[in-house]
Amino acid sequence: MALRDRLDRLPPAPIRLTRSLPRYTVERDIPVTMPDGVTLLADRYVPRGARSAPTILVRTPYGRRGPAAVLNGLPFVPFGFQLLVQSVRGTFGSGGEFDPLGNEREDGLATVAWLREQPWFDGSFATYGASYLGYSAWALAAEAGPALKAMALQITASSFREAAYVGGSFALESTLGWTELTRRQTSTLGLLTAPLVSRRRALRAARSLRPLSELDVLAGGEPMRFYRDLLANHESGAEYWRRRDFSGTVGQVAAPVTLLGGWYDVFLPWQVKDYLTLRAAGHRPYLTIGPWWHADARHTLVSFREALAWFKAHLRGDLSAVRANPVRLYVTGAREWRDYRDWPPPGMRRERWHLHGGGGLGEDGPQDSRPTAYRFDPSDPTPALGGPSLLGSSKPVDNRPLEKRRDVLVFTSAALKKDLDLIGPVVADLFVRSSREHTDFLVRLCDVAPDGTSRNVCEGGLRLDPQHPAGGAVGTQGVRRVAIDLWPVGHRFCRGHRIRVHVTSGAYPKVAVNPGTGEPLATAASPGVPADQEVFHDPDHPSAILLPVVERSPEASVSDPDAEESPDLGAC
């Protein structure tokens, strides 16, 4: 099936981008001067013949012309919206130095102030964009004033800090790959080649197992500032992040917000956190989560459709285009979209599935058994075969090769007697002990088909150290109880399938190896020391995974029971 056909079958909306493009005018390289004298450049697209039209503001580091123009929102212009696309500081002709994440609040607010003074501005604007574009929108949103009428953001979050240090571990592949991408994109054909080339270079550098401080030069041939800044500012509370984290202002945003994410996207946990923050502040945001990853082209058309409906509603007053229920979720395995009033779905209950000695997993309580042990060796780190990544595909894969390793514990349920729908947050509650004060634990949830294929559904990790143990001591034997947040899930485990849980201490090169020595990321040079790990699962230490079970209900309307997903996680 063609890509366009598949996208058209994703969550239905009354608006289709099938109208032929009328003519529009473009004003190129508009100078916008910042308070410090630096000039940023913008392009303005105007529907021909429009006397007054609301403005959609996009601030991007990825360029304004060619294919980038389409992704920046050009398809909105034929529907009667002005589009202003600005290159952020230090990119594609804009002055100053590109300091990723560092100037978006100040430059964004200065741009809004400039926008309000333009004779063609009709008094209302919206923000739009994915990834960094969405982040730059969050940076200005709380202080933009009443002229900001709507926000439509995709695969993004108000803060990137937690995505850079997942559970406290350094997200090596994504951070190194993105830094190399932004360095390369300004070269000839860079925008077309960088996503693939940069990921390959980052992976090759990471797999060398050289010290983290050397990998930017190994990948890109020169020191890269952003990568080094992330290494140097790993600690929670670092001043570096105070002006780059806007999660604390999300609840102050008055404009209506709609968010679109993917179950396999690197930013999903924090995008959901932004949704929950808006809800706690009394707002009514919308949320769509589909079977997508960050670089997945399939969410592009859906993003345009949903954003167009949102802009029509909140910039033009046409509420007929907006769906009734705020939350729309694609349930993998069930192959269907469902609409809910909120996230997590009303009526969700947590079921505690206990880890058992001998590799079992079940709803029955913990059993008397000795702890299960494994050794993590930093010189031969446990790899990640799948899981969320910024560049490339993050579609679930068969994890059976990984499960053969001695440093991966596997706990598997009996075959399910009926379908089990999991929709909501997933948490692992583990009782663990390590021979090292500094160590990682990672938990992965998999769906095991009758033929034995074991595909990853979601995962999460946690870095432990003496100062931040992230869990309480249990007894006097060095056992710690730790809670590990996995990615949110929307998945059906079909009848006859089995639930599987991995416990391990690495997912390389997605996250950097923990050397076990406590050395800072930026200066660690040793290959590390092995860690002997134990997972307890007896009545005094009832290790378990908490699963969000949802029953089908009348309010959970099915949007499209025939929707096609990729990958197909063993649909029932």
Secondary structure, DSSP 8 states (H G I E B T S, - for coil): --HHHHHHTSS--S--TTS----EEEEEEEEEE-TTS-EEEEEEEEETT-SS--EEEEEESS-SSTHHHHHTTGGGGGGT-EEEEEE-TTSTT--S---TTTSHHHHHHHHHHHHHT-TT--S-EEEEEETHHHHHHHHHHTTS-TTEEEEEEES--S--HHHHEETTEE-HHHHHHHHHHHHHTTSTTHHHHHHHHHHHHHHHHHTTT--GGGHHHHHHSS--HHHHHHHHT-STT-HHHHTT--GGGGGG--S-EEEEEEEE-TTHHHHHHHHHHHHHTT---EEEEEEEETT-TTHHHHHHHHHHHHHHHHHH--GGGS-SSSEEEEEBTTTEEEEESSSS-TT-EEEEEEEETTTEEESS---S---EEEEE-TTS--B-SSS--SSS-----B-HHHHTSTT-EEEE----SS-EEEEE--EEEEEEEESSSSEEEEEEEEEE-TT--EEEEEEEEEEE-SS--SEEEETTTTEEEEEEE---EEEEE-TT-EEEEEEES--BTTS----SS---TTT--S----EEEEEEEETTEE-EEEEEE----TTSEES-TT---SS-----
